[in-house]
Amino acid sequence: MTGGVVSVGAAVAAVALAAGPALAVSGHPITGTCYENGSWFTSSNVRTMSGTTIKASFSTLPSKGLVFRTLNYNTGARLGNAIEAPPDTTQTIVSGGHSGTEFVNSFRLEVSGHQDNYSFDGSESY
């Protein structure tokens, strides 16, 4: 897993999301660094639903919040709802999905512009 650095005053970010689908069903780590300008970043890490729900919880968030969603890898269509963090509870992104659906995570800052922290860490169950 690699990380990114956001330079002050620049709308630059690099991101990596932790290892994707394995045989386990839950507790997949997620981490990333958002673009300062608030643009969406879509991960290249393809994950596969093993059940019918996708849930996420976050332990660290950008200082002015995060918007997190999932996209169908094959069509680009949004799966379920976008969630806005910082609720510190587990949030459901997709319910009533289909096992075997391939997806990617997509995220952006809730409030763009300079802030103290652009990164997030958490866990995703699917």
Secondary structure, 3 states (H helix, E strand, C coil): CCCCCCCCCCCCCCCCCCCCCCCCCCCEEEEEECCCCCCCEECCCCEECCCCCEEEEEEECCCCCEEEEEEECCCCCEEEEEEEECCCCCEEEECCCCCCCEEEEEEEECCCCCCCCCEEEEEEEC
